[in-house]
Amino acid sequence: MFLTGIVVLMLVVVVAVRSNDLKQKQALYAEKEAALEQQIEEEKARTEEIEEYRKYTQTKKYVEEVAKDKLGLVYDGEIIFKEDD
């Protein structure tokens, strides 16, 4: 009877220790899941920004800005004012 009690007590201790380990792992995985969800949301927002920029680069306004800023092109009769360096 005594031996049976010791075996049962040992089983209870082992189950309690394993249960505690599992709870710690579960908390760790929950933290990782929250971090990954946050990362997913950030990537979705970045994807939307990229898509908006892609649409903008296909507009006439964008082409005109690039032509003026990078290439120095202007419309006929348009006057450009430049700052002195």
N, CA, C and O atoms as a CHARMM CRD file, in Angstrom:
* protein
*
  340
    1    1 MET  N      0.82400  -1.18300   0.00000 PROA 1      0.00000
    2    1 MET  CA     0.00000   0.00000   0.00000 PROA 1      0.00000
    3    1 MET  C      0.87700   1.25900   0.00000 PROA 1      0.00000
    4    1 MET  O      0.61700   2.22300  -0.72000 PROA 1      0.00000
    5    2 PHE  N      1.90600   1.21500   0.82000 PROA 2      0.00000
    6    2 PHE  CA     2.83100   2.33900   0.90300 PROA 2      0.00000
    7    2 PHE  C      3.51500   2.57100  -0.44200 PROA 2      0.00000
    8    2 PHE  O      3.65600   3.70900  -0.88800 PROA 2      0.00000
    9    3 LEU  N      3.93100   1.49700  -1.07300 PROA 3      0.00000
   10    3 LEU  CA     4.60600   1.56000  -2.36000 PROA 3      0.00000
   11    3 LEU  C      3.66300   2.12500  -3.44000 PROA 3      0.00000
   12    3 LEU  O      4.09200   2.90400  -4.29100 PROA 3      0.00000
   13    4 THR  N      2.42900   1.74500  -3.40200 PROA 4      0.00000
   14    4 THR  CA     1.43900   2.25300  -4.34200 PROA 4      0.00000
   15    4 THR  C      1.24300   3.75700  -4.14000 PROA 4      0.00000
   16    4 THR  O      1.12500   4.50000  -5.11500 PROA 4      0.00000
   17    5 GLY  N      1.20900   4.20300  -2.91200 PROA 5      0.00000
   18    5 GLY  CA     1.06400   5.63100  -2.58900 PROA 5      0.00000
   19    5 GLY  C      2.24500   6.43600  -3.12200 PROA 5      0.00000
   20    5 GLY  O      2.06400   7.53700  -3.64100 PROA 5      0.00000
   21    6 ILE  N      3.44900   5.89100  -2.99400 PROA 6      0.00000
   22    6 ILE  CA     4.64500   6.58300  -3.49100 PROA 6      0.00000
   23    6 ILE  C      4.60200   6.68000  -5.01800 PROA 6      0.00000
   24    6 ILE  O      4.92700   7.72400  -5.58300 PROA 6      0.00000
   25    7 VAL  N      4.20600   5.60600  -5.67600 PROA 7      0.00000
   26    7 VAL  CA     4.11500   5.62000  -7.13900 PROA 7      0.00000
   27    7 VAL  C      3.08900   6.65000  -7.60100 PROA 7      0.00000
   28    7 VAL  O      3.34800   7.39900  -8.54200 PROA 7      0.00000
   29    8 VAL  N      1.93600   6.69400  -6.95300 PROA 8      0.00000
   30    8 VAL  CA     0.89300   7.66400  -7.30500 PROA 8      0.00000
   31    8 VAL  C      1.40300   9.08300  -7.07100 PROA 8      0.00000
   32    8 VAL  O      1.17700   9.96800  -7.89600 PROA 8      0.00000
   33    9 LEU  N      2.09100   9.30600  -5.94900 PROA 9      0.00000
   34    9 LEU  CA     2.64300  10.62100  -5.63700 PROA 9      0.00000
   35    9 LEU  C      3.67100  11.04300  -6.68800 PROA 9      0.00000
   36    9 LEU  O      3.68700  12.20000  -7.10700 PROA 9      0.00000
   37   10 MET  N      4.51400  10.12900  -7.10800 PROA 10     0.00000
   38   10 MET  CA     5.51200  10.42100  -8.13500 PROA 10     0.00000
   39   10 MET  C      4.83700  10.76600  -9.46100 PROA 10     0.00000
   40   10 MET  O      5.27000  11.68100 -10.16200 PROA 10     0.00000
   41   11 LEU  N      3.79100  10.04300  -9.79900 PROA 11     0.00000
   42   11 LEU  CA     3.04700  10.33400 -11.02100 PROA 11     0.00000
   43   11 LEU  C      2.41800  11.72800 -10.97500 PROA 11     0.00000
   44   11 LEU  O      2.43400  12.45700 -11.96700 PROA 11     0.00000
   45   12 VAL  N      1.87000  12.08600  -9.82900 PROA 12     0.00000
   46   12 VAL  CA     1.26200  13.40200  -9.67000 PROA 12     0.00000
   47   12 VAL  C      2.32500  14.49200  -9.83600 PROA 12     0.00000
   48   12 VAL  O      2.07700  15.50200 -10.49400 PROA 12     0.00000
   49   13 VAL  N      3.50000  14.29300  -9.24700 PROA 13     0.00000
   50   13 VAL  CA     4.58100  15.27100  -9.36200 PROA 13     0.00000
   51   13 VAL  C      5.02800  15.39800 -10.82000 PROA 13     0.00000
   52   13 VAL  O      5.21900  16.50900 -11.31600 PROA 13     0.00000
   53   14 VAL  N      5.19300  14.28000 -11.49900 PROA 14     0.00000
   54   14 VAL  CA     5.62700  14.30800 -12.89400 PROA 14     0.00000
   55   14 VAL  C      4.58500  15.02000 -13.75800 PROA 14     0.00000
   56   14 VAL  O      4.94300  15.83800 -14.60600 PROA 14     0.00000
   57   15 VAL  N      3.32500  14.72300 -13.55600 PROA 15     0.00000
   58   15 VAL  CA     2.25700  15.36100 -14.32200 PROA 15     0.00000
   59   15 VAL  C      2.22800  16.86400 -14.03300 PROA 15     0.00000
   60   15 VAL  O      2.03100  17.65600 -14.95400 PROA 15     0.00000
   61   16 ALA  N      2.41800  17.26700 -12.79200 PROA 16     0.00000
   62   16 ALA  CA     2.41300  18.68700 -12.43000 PROA 16     0.00000
   63   16 ALA  C      3.58600  19.42100 -13.09900 PROA 16     0.00000
   64   16 ALA  O      3.41600  20.53100 -13.60500 PROA 16     0.00000
   65   17 VAL  N      4.75100  18.81100 -13.10100 PROA 17     0.00000
   66   17 VAL  CA     5.92800  19.43100 -13.71500 PROA 17     0.00000
   67   17 VAL  C      5.71600  19.56900 -15.22900 PROA 17     0.00000
   68   17 VAL  O      5.97100  20.62700 -15.80600 PROA 17     0.00000
   69   18 ARG  N      5.25200  18.50000 -15.85400 PROA 18     0.00000
   70   18 ARG  CA     5.00300  18.54700 -17.30700 PROA 18     0.00000
   71   18 ARG  C      3.91400  19.56200 -17.64600 PROA 18     0.00000
   72   18 ARG  O      4.00100  20.25100 -18.66200 PROA 18     0.00000
   73   19 SER  N      2.90400  19.65300 -16.81000 PROA 19     0.00000
   74   19 SER  CA     1.83500  20.61700 -17.02700 PROA 19     0.00000
   75   19 SER  C      2.38200  22.03700 -16.97600 PROA 19     0.00000
   76   19 SER  O      2.01400  22.87700 -17.79700 PROA 19     0.00000
   77   20 ASN  N      3.25400  22.30500 -16.02200 PROA 20     0.00000
   78   20 ASN  CA     3.87300  23.62300 -15.89700 PROA 20     0.00000
   79   20 ASN  C      4.72500  23.93500 -17.13800 PROA 20     0.00000
   80   20 ASN  O      4.67300  25.04900 -17.66000 PROA 20     0.00000
   81   21 ASP  N      5.49700  22.96500 -17.60200 PROA 21     0.00000
   82   21 ASP  CA     6.30800  23.15400 -18.80800 PROA 21     0.00000
   83   21 ASP  C      5.42000  23.45800 -20.02000 PROA 21     0.00000
   84   21 ASP  O      5.73400  24.33400 -20.82500 PROA 21     0.00000
   85   22 LEU  N      4.32400  22.73400 -20.13700 PROA 22     0.00000
   86   22 LEU  CA     3.41000  22.95300 -21.25500 PROA 22     0.00000
   87   22 LEU  C      2.77000  24.34300 -21.19900 PROA 22     0.00000
   88   22 LEU  O      2.57700  24.97800 -22.23600 PROA 22     0.00000
   89   23 LYS  N      2.44500  24.81300 -20.00800 PROA 23     0.00000
   90   23 LYS  CA     1.87400  26.15000 -19.85800 PROA 23     0.00000
   91   23 LYS  C      2.89500  27.21400 -20.26900 PROA 23     0.00000
   92   23 LYS  O      2.53300  28.20800 -20.90000 PROA 23     0.00000
   93   24 GLN  N      4.14600  27.01500 -19.92100 PROA 24     0.00000
   94   24 GLN  CA     5.19500  27.96600 -20.31800 PROA 24     0.00000
   95   24 GLN  C      5.36700  27.97200 -21.83300 PROA 24     0.00000
   96   24 GLN  O      5.49700  29.03000 -22.44900 PROA 24     0.00000
   97   25 LYS  N      5.36600  26.78300 -22.42400 PROA 25     0.00000
   98   25 LYS  CA     5.48200  26.70600 -23.88200 PROA 25     0.00000
   99   25 LYS  C      4.28400  27.36200 -24.55500 PROA 25     0.00000
  100   25 LYS  O      4.43500  28.04900 -25.56500 PROA 25     0.00000
  101   26 GLN  N      3.11000  27.15300 -24.00500 PROA 26     0.00000
  102   26 GLN  CA     1.90800  27.74900 -24.56900 PROA 26     0.00000
  103   26 GLN  C      1.99000  29.27200 -24.51500 PROA 26     0.00000
  104   26 GLN  O      1.60400  29.94600 -25.47000 PROA 26     0.00000
  105   27 ALA  N      2.48700  29.81800 -23.40900 PROA 27     0.00000
  106   27 ALA  CA     2.64200  31.27100 -23.29600 PROA 27     0.00000
  107   27 ALA  C      3.66300  31.78400 -24.31700 PROA 27     0.00000
  108   27 ALA  O      3.45800  32.83000 -24.93400 PROA 27     0.00000
  109   28 LEU  N      4.75100  31.05000 -24.48800 PROA 28     0.00000
  110   28 LEU  CA     5.77200  31.43800 -25.46400 PROA 28     0.00000
  111   28 LEU  C      5.20400  31.42600 -26.88000 PROA 28     0.00000
  112   28 LEU  O      5.45300  32.34600 -27.65900 PROA 28     0.00000
  113   29 TYR  N      4.45200  30.40100 -27.20900 PROA 29     0.00000
  114   29 TYR  CA     3.85400  30.31000 -28.54300 PROA 29     0.00000
  115   29 TYR  C      2.80500  31.40300 -28.75500 PROA 29     0.00000
  116   29 TYR  O      2.64600  31.90300 -29.86900 PROA 29     0.00000
  117   30 ALA  N      2.10600  31.76600 -27.71400 PROA 30     0.00000
  118   30 ALA  CA     1.12000  32.84700 -27.82100 PROA 30     0.00000
  119   30 ALA  C      1.82400  34.17000 -28.12000 PROA 30     0.00000
  120   30 ALA  O      1.33600  34.96600 -28.92200 PROA 30     0.00000
  121   31 GLU  N      2.96500  34.40400 -27.48000 PROA 31     0.00000
  122   31 GLU  CA     3.74500  35.61400 -27.74900 PROA 31     0.00000
  123   31 GLU  C      4.24100  35.61600 -29.19400 PROA 31     0.00000
  124   31 GLU  O      4.16300  36.63600 -29.87900 PROA 31     0.00000
  125   32 LYS  N      4.74600  34.48600 -29.64700 PROA 32     0.00000
  126   32 LYS  CA     5.22900  34.38400 -31.02500 PROA 32     0.00000
  127   32 LYS  C      4.09200  34.61500 -32.01300 PROA 32     0.00000
  128   32 LYS  O      4.26900  35.28200 -33.03200 PROA 32     0.00000
  129   33 GLU  N      2.92800  34.06000 -31.70400 PROA 33     0.00000
  130   33 GLU  CA     1.77300  34.22500 -32.57900 PROA 33     0.00000
  131   33 GLU  C      1.37700  35.70000 -32.66700 PROA 33     0.00000
  132   33 GLU  O      1.07000  36.19900 -33.74900 PROA 33     0.00000
  133   34 ALA  N      1.38300  36.39000 -31.53400 PROA 34     0.00000
  134   34 ALA  CA     1.03000  37.81200 -31.52400 PROA 34     0.00000
  135   34 ALA  C      2.04500  38.61400 -32.34200 PROA 34     0.00000
  136   34 ALA  O      1.66600  39.51800 -33.08700 PROA 34     0.00000
  137   35 ALA  N      3.32500  38.28600 -32.20700 PROA 35     0.00000
  138   35 ALA  CA     4.35700  38.98900 -32.97600 PROA 35     0.00000
  139   35 ALA  C      4.18300  38.73200 -34.46800 PROA 35     0.00000
  140   35 ALA  O      4.33300  39.64800 -35.27600 PROA 35     0.00000
  141   36 LEU  N      3.87200  37.51100 -34.83400 PROA 36     0.00000
  142   36 LEU  CA     3.66800  37.18400 -36.24900 PROA 36     0.00000
  143   36 LEU  C      2.42000  37.86200 -36.80700 PROA 36     0.00000
  144   36 LEU  O      2.41900  38.31200 -37.95300 PROA 36     0.00000
  145   37 GLU  N      1.36700  37.93700 -36.01000 PROA 37     0.00000
  146   37 GLU  CA     0.14800  38.62900 -36.44700 PROA 37     0.00000
  147   37 GLU  C      0.45400  40.10500 -36.69900 PROA 37     0.00000
  148   37 GLU  O     -0.01000  40.68200 -37.68200 PROA 37     0.00000
  149   38 GLN  N      1.23700  40.71000 -35.80300 PROA 38     0.00000
  150   38 GLN  CA     1.62700  42.10400 -35.97600 PROA 38     0.00000
  151   38 GLN  C      2.43900  42.27500 -37.26200 PROA 38     0.00000
  152   38 GLN  O      2.24100  43.22900 -38.01500 PROA 38     0.00000
  153   39 GLN  N      3.34400  41.34500 -37.49400 PROA 39     0.00000
  154   39 GLN  CA     4.17400  41.39000 -38.70000 PROA 39     0.00000
  155   39 GLN  C      3.30800  41.24500 -39.95900 PROA 39     0.00000
  156   39 GLN  O      3.55700  41.91200 -40.96300 PROA 39     0.00000
  157   40 ILE  N      2.31600  40.39300 -39.90400 PROA 40     0.00000
  158   40 ILE  CA     1.39700  40.21100 -41.03500 PROA 40     0.00000
  159   40 ILE  C      0.65400  41.51900 -41.31400 PROA 40     0.00000
  160   40 ILE  O      0.52000  41.92100 -42.47000 PROA 40     0.00000
  161   41 GLU  N      0.17400  42.17800 -40.27000 PROA 41     0.00000
  162   41 GLU  CA    -0.55000  43.43700 -40.44100 PROA 41     0.00000
  163   41 GLU  C      0.36500  44.50900 -41.04500 PROA 41     0.00000
  164   41 GLU  O     -0.05900  45.27700 -41.90900 PROA 41     0.00000
  165   42 GLU  N      1.61100  44.55500 -40.58900 PROA 42     0.00000
  166   42 GLU  CA     2.55800  45.52700 -41.14300 PROA 42     0.00000
  167   42 GLU  C      2.82500  45.24800 -42.62000 PROA 42     0.00000
  168   42 GLU  O      2.90400  46.17500 -43.42600 PROA 42     0.00000
  169   43 GLU  N      2.96000  43.99100 -42.96700 PROA 43     0.00000
  170   43 GLU  CA     3.20300  43.63000 -44.36300 PROA 43     0.00000
  171   43 GLU  C      1.99000  43.92700 -45.24100 PROA 43     0.00000
  172   43 GLU  O      2.14600  44.31900 -46.39800 PROA 43     0.00000
  173   44 LYS  N      0.79500  43.74500 -44.70800 PROA 44     0.00000
  174   44 LYS  CA    -0.41500  44.08000 -45.45900 PROA 44     0.00000
  175   44 LYS  C     -0.47000  45.58100 -45.72200 PROA 44     0.00000
  176   44 LYS  O     -0.81300  46.01100 -46.82400 PROA 44     0.00000
  177   45 ALA  N     -0.13000  46.37900 -44.70900 PROA 45     0.00000
  178   45 ALA  CA    -0.11700  47.83000 -44.88100 PROA 45     0.00000
  179   45 ALA  C      0.94200  48.22600 -45.90500 PROA 45     0.00000
  180   45 ALA  O      0.70400  49.09700 -46.74100 PROA 45     0.00000
  181   46 ARG  N      2.09500  47.59700 -45.84400 PROA 46     0.00000
  182   46 ARG  CA     3.17200  47.88300 -46.80500 PROA 46     0.00000
  183   46 ARG  C      2.73600  47.50400 -48.21900 PROA 46     0.00000
  184   46 ARG  O      3.02200  48.22500 -49.17600 PROA 46     0.00000
  185   47 THR  N      2.05300  46.38500 -48.34600 PROA 47     0.00000
  186   47 THR  CA     1.56000  45.95300 -49.65200 PROA 47     0.00000
  187   47 THR  C      0.57900  46.97200 -50.22400 PROA 47     0.00000
  188   47 THR  O      0.62000  47.27600 -51.41600 PROA 47     0.00000
  189   48 GLU  N     -0.30000  47.49700 -49.37700 PROA 48     0.00000
  190   48 GLU  CA    -1.25100  48.51400 -49.82700 PROA 48     0.00000
  191   48 GLU  C     -0.52200  49.77600 -50.28600 PROA 48     0.00000
  192   48 GLU  O     -0.87600  50.36800 -51.30500 PROA 48     0.00000
  193   49 GLU  N      0.50500  50.18800 -49.52500 PROA 49     0.00000
  194   49 GLU  CA     1.28400  51.37300 -49.91100 PROA 49     0.00000
  195   49 GLU  C      1.96300  51.15500 -51.25800 PROA 49     0.00000
  196   49 GLU  O      1.96900  52.04700 -52.10600 PROA 49     0.00000
  197   50 ILE  N      2.52700  49.98400 -51.45100 PROA 50     0.00000
  198   50 ILE  CA     3.19800  49.67200 -52.71500 PROA 50     0.00000
  199   50 ILE  C      2.19800  49.67400 -53.86100 PROA 50     0.00000
  200   50 ILE  O      2.50100  50.17200 -54.94500 PROA 50     0.00000
  201   51 GLU  N      1.02600  49.12900 -53.63600 PROA 51     0.00000
  202   51 GLU  CA    -0.00200  49.10100 -54.68200 PROA 51     0.00000
  203   51 GLU  C     -0.45900  50.51800 -55.03100 PROA 51     0.00000
  204   51 GLU  O     -0.65400  50.84000 -56.20300 PROA 51     0.00000
  205   52 GLU  N     -0.62900  51.35900 -54.01500 PROA 52     0.00000
  206   52 GLU  CA    -1.01000  52.74400 -54.27700 PROA 52     0.00000
  207   52 GLU  C      0.08600  53.46400 -55.05500 PROA 52     0.00000
  208   52 GLU  O     -0.20600  54.22600 -55.97700 PROA 52     0.00000
  209   53 TYR  N      1.34100  53.22800 -54.69300 PROA 53     0.00000
  210   53 TYR  CA     2.44900  53.85300 -55.40200 PROA 53     0.00000
  211   53 TYR  C      2.51400  53.35200 -56.85200 PROA 53     0.00000
  212   53 TYR  O      2.78200  54.12800 -57.76900 PROA 53     0.00000
  213   54 ARG  N      2.26900  52.06000 -57.04900 PROA 54     0.00000
  214   54 ARG  CA     2.26100  51.50100 -58.40500 PROA 54     0.00000
  215   54 ARG  C      1.20400  52.18200 -59.25400 PROA 54     0.00000
  216   54 ARG  O      1.45700  52.53400 -60.40700 PROA 54     0.00000
  217   55 LYS  N      0.01800  52.36900 -58.68700 PROA 55     0.00000
  218   55 LYS  CA    -1.05600  53.05000 -59.41900 PROA 55     0.00000
  219   55 LYS  C     -0.66500  54.50100 -59.71600 PROA 55     0.00000
  220   55 LYS  O     -0.92500  55.01200 -60.80500 PROA 55     0.00000
  221   56 TYR  N     -0.04300  55.15200 -58.74200 PROA 56     0.00000
  222   56 TYR  CA     0.36200  56.54400 -58.92100 PROA 56     0.00000
  223   56 TYR  C      1.41600  56.67700 -60.01900 PROA 56     0.00000
  224   56 TYR  O      1.39100  57.63900 -60.78800 PROA 56     0.00000
  225   57 THR  N      2.34000  55.71800 -60.09700 PROA 57     0.00000
  226   57 THR  CA     3.39100  55.79700 -61.10800 PROA 57     0.00000
  227   57 THR  C      2.84700  55.61800 -62.52400 PROA 57     0.00000
  228   57 THR  O      3.55200  55.89200 -63.49500 PROA 57     0.00000
  229   58 GLN  N      1.63200  55.17500 -62.64600 PROA 58     0.00000
  230   58 GLN  CA     1.02600  54.99600 -63.95800 PROA 58     0.00000
  231   58 GLN  C      0.17000  56.19200 -64.37400 PROA 58     0.00000
  232   58 GLN  O     -0.49600  56.15800 -65.40900 PROA 58     0.00000
  233   59 THR  N      0.19400  57.25100 -63.55500 PROA 59     0.00000
  234   59 THR  CA    -0.60600  58.42800 -63.88100 PROA 59     0.00000
  235   59 THR  C      0.21100  59.45200 -64.67300 PROA 59     0.00000
  236   59 THR  O      1.44100  59.42600 -64.66800 PROA 59     0.00000
  237   60 LYS  N     -0.49200  60.33600 -65.34200 PROA 60     0.00000
  238   60 LYS  CA     0.15800  61.38800 -66.12300 PROA 60     0.00000
  239   60 LYS  C      0.88600  62.36500 -65.19600 PROA 60     0.00000
  240   60 LYS  O      1.95100  62.87700 -65.53900 PROA 60     0.00000
  241   61 LYS  N      0.31500  62.61500 -64.04200 PROA 61     0.00000
  242   61 LYS  CA     0.92100  63.54000 -63.08900 PROA 61     0.00000
  243   61 LYS  C      2.31200  63.04900 -62.67800 PROA 61     0.00000
  244   61 LYS  O      3.25400  63.83900 -62.60100 PROA 61     0.00000
  245   62 TYR  N      2.43500  61.78100 -62.42400 PROA 62     0.00000
  246   62 TYR  CA     3.74200  61.22000 -62.03800 PROA 62     0.00000
  247   62 TYR  C      4.75000  61.37700 -63.17200 PROA 62     0.00000
  248   62 TYR  O      5.89300  61.77200 -62.94200 PROA 62     0.00000
  249   63 VAL  N      4.33200  61.07100 -64.38300 PROA 63     0.00000
  250   63 VAL  CA     5.22800  61.18100 -65.53800 PROA 63     0.00000
  251   63 VAL  C      5.69700  62.62400 -65.69100 PROA 63     0.00000
  252   63 VAL  O      6.87300  62.86400 -65.96300 PROA 63     0.00000
  253   64 GLU  N      4.79800  63.57800 -65.52100 PROA 64     0.00000
  254   64 GLU  CA     5.17600  64.98400 -65.61900 PROA 64     0.00000
  255   64 GLU  C      6.17400  65.37300 -64.52900 PROA 64     0.00000
  256   64 GLU  O      7.14800  66.07600 -64.79800 PROA 64     0.00000
  257   65 GLU  N      5.92900  64.91600 -63.29500 PROA 65     0.00000
  258   65 GLU  CA     6.84600  65.23300 -62.19300 PROA 65     0.00000
  259   65 GLU  C      8.24400  64.68700 -62.45800 PROA 65     0.00000
  260   65 GLU  O      9.23800  65.38200 -62.24500 PROA 65     0.00000
  261   66 VAL  N      8.32000  63.45200 -62.91700 PROA 66     0.00000
  262   66 VAL  CA     9.62000  62.84900 -63.20200 PROA 66     0.00000
  263   66 VAL  C     10.30300  63.58700 -64.34400 PROA 66     0.00000
  264   66 VAL  O     11.50600  63.84600 -64.28800 PROA 66     0.00000
  265   67 ALA  N      9.55300  63.92300 -65.36300 PROA 67     0.00000
  266   67 ALA  CA    10.12200  64.63800 -66.50900 PROA 67     0.00000
  267   67 ALA  C     10.66900  65.99900 -66.08300 PROA 67     0.00000
  268   67 ALA  O     11.72100  66.42300 -66.56100 PROA 67     0.00000
  269   68 LYS  N      9.96900  66.67200 -65.20000 PROA 68     0.00000
  270   68 LYS  CA    10.42900  67.98400 -64.72900 PROA 68     0.00000
  271   68 LYS  C     11.59600  67.85700 -63.76000 PROA 68     0.00000
  272   68 LYS  O     12.60400  68.54700 -63.90900 PROA 68     0.00000
  273   69 ASP  N     11.46800  66.98800 -62.77800 PROA 69     0.00000
  274   69 ASP  CA    12.49000  66.88000 -61.72800 PROA 69     0.00000
  275   69 ASP  C     13.77800  66.23400 -62.22100 PROA 69     0.00000
  276   69 ASP  O     14.86600  66.75400 -61.97500 PROA 69     0.00000
  277   70 LYS  N     13.66700  65.13700 -62.89400 PROA 70     0.00000
  278   70 LYS  CA    14.85600  64.36300 -63.26600 PROA 70     0.00000
  279   70 LYS  C     15.44500  64.77400 -64.61600 PROA 70     0.00000
  280   70 LYS  O     16.66200  64.78700 -64.80000 PROA 70     0.00000
  281   71 LEU  N     14.56900  65.10600 -65.54400 PROA 71     0.00000
  282   71 LEU  CA    15.04100  65.39100 -66.89900 PROA 71     0.00000
  283   71 LEU  C     15.05800  66.88000 -67.23600 PROA 71     0.00000
  284   71 LEU  O     15.64100  67.27600 -68.24500 PROA 71     0.00000
  285   72 GLY  N     14.42800  67.70700 -66.40600 PROA 72     0.00000
  286   72 GLY  CA    14.41400  69.14400 -66.63700 PROA 72     0.00000
  287   72 GLY  C     13.52000  69.56400 -67.78700 PROA 72     0.00000
  288   72 GLY  O     13.68500  70.65800 -68.32600 PROA 72     0.00000
  289   73 LEU  N     12.58500  68.72700 -68.17000 PROA 73     0.00000
  290   73 LEU  CA    11.69700  69.05600 -69.28000 PROA 73     0.00000
  291   73 LEU  C     10.58800  69.99400 -68.82000 PROA 73     0.00000
  292   73 LEU  O     10.16800  69.95500 -67.66300 PROA 73     0.00000
  293   74 VAL  N     10.11600  70.84100 -69.74200 PROA 74     0.00000
  294   74 VAL  CA     9.01700  71.75800 -69.43800 PROA 74     0.00000
  295   74 VAL  C      8.09000  71.82600 -70.64000 PROA 74     0.00000
  296   74 VAL  O      8.45300  71.41900 -71.74300 PROA 74     0.00000
  297   75 TYR  N      6.89400  72.34200 -70.41500 PROA 75     0.00000
  298   75 TYR  CA     5.96300  72.58100 -71.51000 PROA 75     0.00000
  299   75 TYR  C      6.40500  73.84200 -72.26200 PROA 75     0.00000
  300   75 TYR  O      7.11400  74.68700 -71.71600 PROA 75     0.00000
  301   76 ASP  N      5.97900  73.95200 -73.50900 PROA 76     0.00000
  302   76 ASP  CA     6.27000  75.15500 -74.28400 PROA 76     0.00000
  303   76 ASP  C      5.63400  76.35400 -73.59500 PROA 76     0.00000
  304   76 ASP  O      4.46300  76.32000 -73.21700 PROA 76     0.00000
  305   77 GLY  N      6.41600  77.40800 -73.43700 PROA 77     0.00000
  306   77 GLY  CA     5.90400  78.62600 -72.82000 PROA 77     0.00000
  307   77 GLY  C      5.93800  78.60700 -71.30300 PROA 77     0.00000
  308   77 GLY  O      5.58300  79.60700 -70.67800 PROA 77     0.00000
  309   78 GLU  N      6.35100  77.50600 -70.68500 PROA 78     0.00000
  310   78 GLU  CA     6.41100  77.40900 -69.23200 PROA 78     0.00000
  311   78 GLU  C      7.73100  78.01700 -68.76300 PROA 78     0.00000
  312   78 GLU  O      8.77600  77.79900 -69.37600 PROA 78     0.00000
  313   79 ILE  N      7.67500  78.77700 -67.67300 PROA 79     0.00000
  314   79 ILE  CA     8.86500  79.43700 -67.14300 PROA 79     0.00000
  315   79 ILE  C      9.29200  78.71300 -65.86800 PROA 79     0.00000
  316   79 ILE  O      8.47000  78.43500 -64.99500 PROA 79     0.00000
  317   80 ILE  N     10.57600  78.41500 -65.77400 PROA 80     0.00000
  318   80 ILE  CA    11.13100  77.72300 -64.60800 PROA 80     0.00000
  319   80 ILE  C     11.97300  78.71500 -63.81800 PROA 80     0.00000
  320   80 ILE  O     12.82800  79.39800 -64.38200 PROA 80     0.00000
  321   81 PHE  N     11.73600  78.79200 -62.54500 PROA 81     0.00000
  322   81 PHE  CA    12.55000  79.61800 -61.66200 PROA 81     0.00000
  323   81 PHE  C     13.44700  78.69300 -60.85900 PROA 81     0.00000
  324   81 PHE  O     12.98400  77.72800 -60.25000 PROA 81     0.00000
  325   82 LYS  N     14.74700  79.00200 -60.86500 PROA 82     0.00000
  326   82 LYS  CA    15.71900  78.19600 -60.11700 PROA 82     0.00000
  327   82 LYS  C     16.36900  79.04600 -59.05300 PROA 82     0.00000
  328   82 LYS  O     16.59400  80.24100 -59.24700 PROA 82     0.00000
  329   83 GLU  N     16.66900  78.43000 -57.93200 PROA 83     0.00000
  330   83 GLU  CA    17.36000  79.12400 -56.86400 PROA 83     0.00000
  331   83 GLU  C     18.83100  79.22700 -57.19200 PROA 83     0.00000
  332   83 GLU  O     19.40500  78.34200 -57.82600 PROA 83     0.00000
  333   84 ASP  N     19.44800  80.33800 -56.74500 PROA 84     0.00000
  334   84 ASP  CA    20.89200  80.46400 -56.89800 PROA 84     0.00000
  335   84 ASP  C     21.57000  79.61800 -55.84600 PROA 84     0.00000
  336   84 ASP  O     21.13700  79.59000 -54.69400 PROA 84     0.00000
  337   85 ASP  N     22.62400  78.93200 -56.22600 PROA 85     0.00000
  338   85 ASP  CA    23.34600  78.08000 -55.27300 PROA 85     0.00000
  339   85 ASP  C     24.31500  78.85200 -54.43900 PROA 85     0.00000
  340   85 ASP  O     24.99700  78.27500 -53.59200 PROA 85     0.00000
